[in-house]
Amino acid sequence: MVKKTEMQPTQAPAQDESFLEQGIASLQDLIAPSSLEIKSTHFIMGTKFGRTLYVYGYPRSLYTGWMSAIINLDEVLDVSMFVYPVGSDVVLKNLRKKVAQLEASYQVNAEKGKVRDPEIEAAIGDAEELRDQLQVGAERFFRFGLYITFYGSSLEELEFIQHKIETILGQQMIFSKVASAQQEQGINATVPQMLDSLQIRHNMSTGAISTSFPFTSADLTQENGILYGVNMHNNGLVIFDRFTLENANMCVFAKSGAGKSFTVKLEALRSMMMGTDVIIIDPENEYERLSDAVDGSYIRLSLNSSVRINPFDLPKVVDSDDADDALRTNIITMHGLFRLMLGGQQLGANGVAVPALTPIEEADLDQALIDTYARAGITNDPLTHRSTPPTMQNLYDTLAHMGNSGPSLAQRLRKYTTGTFAGIFSQQSNVDINNQMVVFNTRDLEDELRPVAMYIILNHVWNIVRAEQKKRILVIDEAWQLMRYDDSANFIYSLAKRARKYHLGLTTITQDVEDFMSSKMGRAIVANSSIQFLLKQSPSAVDILSNVFKLTDEEKKRLSNFPIGQGLFFAGQNHVHIQVIASGTEEMLVTTTPKK
């Protein structure tokens, strides 16, 4: 296009006018810019500035995907790669000469008593290895040219983009230069006309040149699974079955309004279509519309409701090993519950955490729990576990008639038996979760009672999961509320570790990343989750997540600027930039955005 403009002989004025009058426009006329001005270090195409770089130096080793950081830059780039095969006989002949030269240099240095040169030794080893592979046909040889043209609105913007590109390449020991006084050739080399005008090439073997393949973004499309969204790298569909990973746990991190509830509800709806049961702990009344739409069970917990959950319930397990330990496991779980009910850890005068229960109180509580179950006819014998379990009132009576710290513990527990919080957790359970979707709403509970309620609900659900094994997803929304307490955090971590055995996928959702990740148990839960979904984050949370998930600078930059519904989806060893999409009907069921 440029050469035609500059080199084509000028036609007579009369002929030019006749062409203009006829209004004939060729394809080149239609796609050509309004103007093109070539400078020594850049060019101006219409109103845009542009510049071409060429790569001239590579390190000894290249790793697959080294071009990904360039391809995924949020800039306008034209990238051209030219690959020229070279005959193996020519390469072998040159390699023989090169090896002879290197060995001669090595021998001369040795005779002069010079310190050995590791660079020469490595070059000899590489050349010998390449000769062997070429000889048996395991490798071929190529000449490789790589050119990058980028565009900006000003020279300052060009300098900024050039710095980013050179920094990314330089971190990998790949060296580039501006095509000085060759910008016209640079344009011709990067527009789609297969013209290598720059002819800056480098020798590469098959293995090395294969690492430059530009489209290395993870493809998370499976034959089975549900649609999570669109892969923004290649516009492919992210269709995935979380139960195919080593565990089916997922963590979702996002600031308020970034679309985390929308994403989880969409996943729940689509998972149900595949036969998976979904259980949700809803602290903000966000899942009621979805539950009603699928005819689910919506259980609203409050001091005024008739819903009752008895923490003394035992799982009706089938597994013989679990059956033998069911009572002991539940008593251990209830120790954590009572520490939570009786105040958790308090800070003493010296600033050191003081346990809610002293060692003597722990021992008395343990004996009281065993005695309370025994009086209801329940012992370690699994055959007794079908008996009606005791209640909180029974434990209160046991403690009140014990020695040592029993009466004191009974007084502290009275708030849950005959006091302000009586009823909801001090009577026999009347909750039926025999439904494909069950939602526990805790919004109307007092702030002091909410973590206790979430703990008891989780234990109740865990008992059901162990009793009947089937594919289930357990969603804990606003999980940071439980991570503030050591006992509830430990319980969630225990669920995350053991869920896989019972075909359970645990989903933890939080907007308070700092609190969640500052906890040792929080980091352990993330480590035990095969799937992580990072939606838009507050600036203070970006650095924390960047360190945990080893994000690139570009991903870190995007994390605080994602639009609603976009994020980074980690699944096993792969992660992609994803856009969550929903049909009109799905969006109507799962959105929490009020209509204008």
N, C-alpha and C positions, 0 to 999 in steps of 0.2 A: 504494500500500500504506500509506504513512505518512498520506496525507490521509484515507484511509478510516478509519484508526484514530483520528485526531484529530477529524475533522469529522462523521463519521456520527452521527446522533442516537442517544442512549442508549435502548435498548429496556427495556421493563419487566423487572424481576427475574424474574418468573414465566416470561416468554418466554425469557430467557437460560437459565434452568434447563432449560427444555424442549429447547432446542437442544443443551445439554451432555448431557442424557440420551440424545438421539437419536444423538449421536456423529457428526454430519455435519461433514465437513472439506472445504473447497473447495481449489482449486489454490493460491490465495493462502496459505491456512493451512499448506499443505505446504512451500512454498518460503520462507515468511517466517522471519526470524531470531527467536530466542527473545525478544529485546528490542532496542529502538532508541532511543538517547538522543541528541538533537541539541544540540550546543553551538555557540557562535558561530564557532569556528575549527576544529572537528572534530566527529566523531560517534563514538558507541560502538555497534557492532553486535554484539550478543551479548558475546563476550569480546574482540573485535577493535576496535582503534581505526582510524579512517579520516579522510581529509581530501581535499577537492577543490580543484584549482587550475584557473584558466582562463588562456589565453594571450591577451594584449591587444596585443602589439607585435611587429612583424616587421621585418627588415632590408630594404634596397632590393633585394637579390638573395637568392634561395633556391636551394639545390643539391639535386639528387635524392638521396634517402636520408637527409635530415636527421632524419627520425623514427626511423631504424633504431636509434640509440643508446638511445632511450627504450624502444622495443619490446623490445630485447634485454637490458634490465636484468633481473638476477636478483631481481626483486621482484614482488609481487602488484599488478598495475595493471589498472584499467579505463580505457580510452581511448575517447572518443566524438568523432566528427567530424560536424559538420552543414554541409551545402553547400546554399546557396539560389541558384538561378539568377536573374539580374537582366536585364531586357530591355535590348537594346543601345541602343534609342532613348533610354531614360531615362539610361543611362550617358553617351551622347554629349552629351546636353543638359547634364548636370552637368560633363562634361569641358570643354565650351566655356566655361562660367562660370569653372571653375577655371583654365584657361589664361589667360583674360582677367585674372583677379585676379593671377596670378603675373607676367604680362608687365607689368601696371601697377606692381606692386611693384618689378620690375627697372628699369623706366623712371624711377620716382621716385628710386631709389637712384643711378642714373646721373646724373640732373639735379643731385642734391645733392653729386655728386663722391665718393660713398662707394666704398670698395673693393668690387669685385664679389663677390657671394655665390655660391660654387659650388653650394650646396644648392639655391638658386632655379633656377640654370641646369640642374642635373640634373633637378629636378622638371618644368621646362618640357619638356625633351627626352623624359622618360618619358611625360608626358601626351600629347605630340604623337605619339609612336610608338604608344601604345595607341590613340589615335583612328584612326590609319591602319589598324591591324590590325582594329579593330572594324568599320570602314567596309567593308572587303573580306571580312569574315566569317572572318578567320584566327584571331581570338580571341573569346572570350565573357567575360562578367563574372559574378562570383559573390560571395556573402557567405559567409564561412567562420568557423565556430566550433569551437574545440578545447578539450576539457575532459579533465582527468586526475584520477582518483580512485585513491589508493594506500592500502595497509593495513599496519598493524604491530601488534605486541603491546603497545606502550606509547607514551606521548607522546614519549619520547626517541627511539624508533625512527622515529616519524613525522617528527620533526625531521631525523634523519639521512637518511631517504629523500628528504624535500623538498629538502635541500641538494644531494643528488646530481642530482635532476631539474633544479633551477634552475641548477646549474653546467653541465650538459650543454646546456641551452637558452641560457644566458647566453653560452657560448663561441661560439654562432652568432648572437649579437645578437637573440635571441628572448626576450621578456620575459613573465613570468607573475606572477600574484598568487593568494593564497588567497581563496577565495570567502567572505569574512567575512560573518557573519550570513546566509549563503545556503547553508549546508551541506545543508539539505533539498533545495533546488533543485539543488544539485550532485549529490546522489545520484540524483535523478530524471533528470538530464541524462546520467548515465553508465551507468545500468542499461539493459538492452535493451528500451526501450519507446518509442524515437523521440520523446522529449519534451524539447525545448530550453527548459528552465525558466530557465536563466541568461541566454540571449540576448546573449552577448558576442560580437560578430561583427566581422570585418575584411574589407575589400574585396580581392579577388584576381582576377587574370586566369587563363585556362586554364593557361598555362605555369607560373605560380606555384603554383596549387593542385595541379597534377599532381605537384610535388615532394614533397607531403605523403603520397603513397601509402605506406602503412606496410610493405607486404610487398615489400621490395627485396633480400632476401637472395639471394645468387647461386644459380642453379639449374644444377647440373653434371650434368644428365641428357642423354645422347646416345643415338642409336639404336644405335650400335655401341660396343663397349668392354666393360669388366669392372666388376663391382660392387665399389666400395671401401667402402661403408657407407651409413649413413642420415644425411641432412642434418638436424641437430638444430634448425635454424631453422624448417623447414617440414615435417619428417618425410618429405621426398622422398628418392628413391634417388639416390645419387651413382654414376652409371654413366658411365665415362670411358675414352677411349682415349688413352693418353699419346703415342702416335705421331702424333696429329693436331696437336700443338703444334709450335712452331718447332724444338724439340728434345725428345727423349724422356727427358731426364735428370731424376733425382729425388734430393733430399736428405732424409734422415729423421733428425730430432734427437729424442732422448728420454733420460731417465735410466734407469738399470737397473731392470727390472721394470715399465716403463710400457707394454710391448706392442709395441716396435718390431720385434722378430724375428717375432712373431706376425703383424703387419701385412704385412711383406715376404714372408713365406712364403705367406700367403693370396693376395697379389697374384701371386706366382710360379705357384702352383697354378692359379689362374683364367686367367692369361695362357697357360699351356700348353694349356688347353682351346680357346684361340683360335688355336693354331698357332704360338705364339711360343716360341723356344728360350730356356732360362734357364741361365746360368752363374753360379756362386756361389763366392766365396772365404770359407770358413768357419773362423774362428780358434778357435771354442769348441765344435765338434762339436754344433751345434744343428740341422743340416739333414739328418742321416743318416736319421732316420725318414721324412721326406718323400721323400728320394731313393729309398729302398727301396720306398716305396709306389707310386711312379710308374715303377719299374724304371729309375732313372737311373744314371749312372756316379758312384760315390763314390770319389774318389782321395785316399788318405790319404798325406800326405807326412811322412816322418821319415827320420832317418839309417839306420834299420834296415829301411826298406821297400825294395821293388825298383823303386819308381817313379823314373823319370829324366826330367828336362827339360833340354834343351840350349839355353842362351841364344843359341847361334850359329845356331839355325834361322832360315831366311829365309821370308817369306810367299810362297806360290805365287799371286801376284796375277794378275788378268786385265787390270785397267786398265793401259794402256800407260804412262801418266804415273807411276803408282805403281811399276810394274815397273822403270822406269829409275832410280828413286830408292830402291828397296828396300834395296840393300846400304848405301848412304850413310846412310839413315835408321836402319837397324839398328845401324850402327857408332856413330852419335850416341847412340842409346838405350843401348848398352853402355858408353859413357863414364860415363853416370849410374849404371849398375849397378856398375861397378868403383869409382867414388867411394864408393858405399854399402858395397860389400864391404870396402874398405880403410879404413873407419872414418868416412866422412862428414866433416863439418867439426868440427874440434877447437878448443877455446878456448886461446889462447896465454897467456903469463905476464901480458900486459897486458890480458887479457880480450877481445881481438879474435879473431874467428873465423879460424882458419887452415885453408885448403883441404886436403883429404886428399891431393891431388896438386899438385905444383908445376907451373908452366908447362912446364918441360923434361920432367917425367914425363908430362904430358898429351900432349905432342908425340910422345914415344917410344911411349906406349901406342897412340896413333892409328896410327902407322906399323906397329907390331907387329900390330894388328888387320887392317890392309890386307894385310900380308905373310902372315898366317896364313890368311886367306881365299884369297889368290892361290895358296898352296901346295896348297890343296885344290881348285884349278882354278876358283875363283869370282872373277869380276871384275864390273865394272859392266854387262857384257853380260847382259841378262836370260836369254839362252839357257843361261848357265852356272849359273843359280841352282837348277837341278834336281840338281846334283851333291851328293854327301854332304857336309854342312857339317863344319867342323872342330869341335874340342872345347876345353875349358879346358886340357887337357893340351897340345894343340898350341900354344896361346898361351903357355903356360909355357915350352915348348921355344924358341919364337921369342924371347921376352924374355931367356931365359938366354944366348943366343948373340949378343945385340945389344950395342952399345957404350953409353956414357953411363949412363943410369939403368936400362937394361933388366934386368941381373942383380938389382939391388935390388928392382925391381918383381916379378920372378919369385919372390924369396924371400918377399915379402909375400903373394903369391898361392898359395904352396905349401900353405897350410892347406886350400884348396879343391880341390887336385889329388891330393896324397898324404897330407895331414894329417887333422885331426879331422873336417872337413866334406867329405871326399872322397867321390865317388860320385854323390851326388844331382844335382849340376849340372855334373859333369865328364865325362859320357858321353852317348851318343846318346839322343835322346828315345824313350820307349816308351809315351807317353801317347796314348790314343785318346779324343777328346772328340766322337765322332760319335754323339751322343745328345741327346734333347730337353732333358734336365736333366743338368748336370755340376756336381759339387760338389768343390772342392779343399779338403781339410781340412789346416790348418797347426797344429793344437793341439799336436801332439807334437814340433814343432820347438823347438830352443833359442831363447831370447829374442833372442840375437844374430843368429841365422840367419833369424828369422821375417820381418823387413822385406825382406831379400834375396830370400827365397822368394816373397813376395807380389809383388815387383817383377818377378821372372822369370816368374811365372804370368801376370801382366797382359800382359807383352810376348808371351808364347806365345799367349794368348787373342786379343790384338790382331792377331797374324799370321793366325790362323784367321779372324777377322772380315773381314779385308781380302781373304782368298782366296776366300771364299764369302759373298756378301751376301744376308742374309735377316734377318727380324725376330728380334732377340735382346735379352735383358736381361742385363746384367752387374751382379751384386750384390757390392759390397765391404763386408763387415761389419767393424765396428771400424776404419773408415778413418782414424781419428786416429793409428793406429800408423804409417801411411805419411806422414801430414802432418808428422810430427816431423822429417823429412829433406827438404831442399830438392829433391834430385834426384827422389825418389819423388813428392813433391808436384807438381813440374813435370810429371811423366809423367802423373799422374791428370788434371791440368788439360788437358794435350794431348789425352787421351782424350775429356774432356768437350767440348772444342771440335770435335773431328773425328768424333765418334760418329755424328752425324746423317747424314753422307754415306754411312755403311755400314749404315744402318738399325739402329743399336745404341742402346739406352737404358741409360745408366749410373746405377746406384743406389748412393749412398754413405750408409752408416749409421754414426752415431757417438753415443756417450753423453758424450764429453768435448768439450762445446761450446766451452769456453774455449780449449782448444788448437787446435781446428779453425778457429774464427773469428779467433783472434789471428794466424793465418798469412795472408799476402797471397794465397797460392794457394788457401787454404781459402775466403776470401771470393770469389775469382774463380770457383771451382767452383760456389758457391751462385748467383752471378750468371748462370752458364751452365746452370742447371737450371731448366726451366720449371715443375717441380713441387717443392714443399716440403711436408713433413709434420712438424708440430710436435706431439709428444705431451707428456705431463707432464714438466716440467723442474724441476731443482733451483733454489732461489731465486737462487743466484749466476749461473745461466745465463739467467734470465728477462730481466734488464736488457740483456744482450748481444743476445739474439734480438729483444727489443722495439725496440731501436735499428735493427737490420738490416732487420726486416720492417715497421717503422712500425706497430706494434700499438696499438690503442686501450687506454685504461686498463682497460676491462672485459676485453678479451682478455688483457692482461697479468696481470690478477688471476686469470683462469681458468687460465692456462698452468701455474701451480704447483699447481693444485688439481684438475686433470682426473682422473677415475677411469681405471682401466686400459682402454685401447682407445679413448679419446676424445682428440681433438686438433683442431688447425687444419689444414685441407687447402688449400694454395695451388695453383691451377692457372691459369697465365697471369695474367690481370688479376683473376681471381675468387678468393675464399677463403671457406670455410664451416667451421662447427663440425660435425665429423663423428664418428659412432660406428661403429667397425669391427665388423661382425657376421659370424659364420661359422655354417654349418650344423653339426649334431652330428658328421657324418663329417669335415668339414673341420677342426673344432676338434680332433678326435682325432689328426689327422695333423700339425697345425702347432703345437699347444700345447707349451710347455716346463714348464708348471706341474706338479709332481708330484701324483699322486692321493693324496687323504687316506685 
